[in-house]
Amino acid sequence: MYVQPKKALGQHFLKDMSVARRIVEAMCLADIPQGYDFKEHLPVLEVGPGMGVLTQFLLEQPQIDLRAIEIDKESVDYLLTHFPALNGRLIQADFLKMDLSAIFSSPFLVIGNFPYNISSQIFFKVLEERDRVPLVVGMLQKEVAERIAAPPGSKTYGILSVLLQTWYDIEYLCTVPQHVFLPPPKVQSAVVRLSRNARRALDCNEVLFKRVIKATFNQRRKAIRNSIKQLTGATPLLEQPLLGLRPEQLSVQQFIELTQWVDGLTLH
């Protein structure tokens, strides 16, 4: 029995067992962020197990309480046939639409070979669950991995970089070549690890914070004062040092400060 990779689902099945083992080890050997106390078992959610190349190594770990979510029925049938231990642990559903509290009622870890076409959406979903997801290990398109791990000042630093780095410390672990997948993708892949940082709340309006980030990066080649003018509908009367910079030059903390300043404009 074999699962036919489906282009519409962005399926590229990893076939290199050494790479799969390294991905699982990147999660199992990681330090759990402070504030999360997993005692007897480590709740883990695998996103898109496909043909189970990561699953087999996850099932070998006695400390892991594994659940997996897979949208493809053909993959579900394959997994249940080849990994009987998944019976009762495998959910056929769309991860992006799933109420994850129905899977784990307490904090859990996320791992997966993320489909290229929805990897960014997966991370946005993780952000919604950030207080319940202290650790994420995922393989995704190298370009996206570089973007989310990029520091301020980098050309690839953008909206997803800032939003994720607000709540997570991000490590770019390794690059994975095309030939270890079936079918081989046209681009390289990379493995990243996200560990929840110590920030539990923002010192600004979170809704406005997101609006400021999106508005400024929508005009990333221009100084921030241009996008702030469009955001507030008025030219700021008071100068702010950050207005002369471009958005990719700002750290998370500076975006928080900018949001506080914009909030002050809208209150007066």
Buried (B, 14 or more C-beta within 10 A) or exposed (E): EEBEBEEEBBBBBBBBEEBBBBBBEBBBEBEBBEEBEBEEEBBBBBBBBBBBBBBBBBBEBEEBBBBBBBBBEBBBEBBBEEBEEBEEBBBBBEBEEBEBEEBBEEBBBBBBBBBBEBBBEBBEBBBEBBEBBBBBBBBBBBEBBBBBBBEBEBEBBBBBBBBBBBBBBBBBBBEBEBEBBBEEBEEEBBBBBBBBBEBEEBEBBEEBBBBBBBBBBEBBEEBBBBBBBEBEEEEBEEEBEBBEBBBBBBBBEBBBBBBBBBBEBEEE
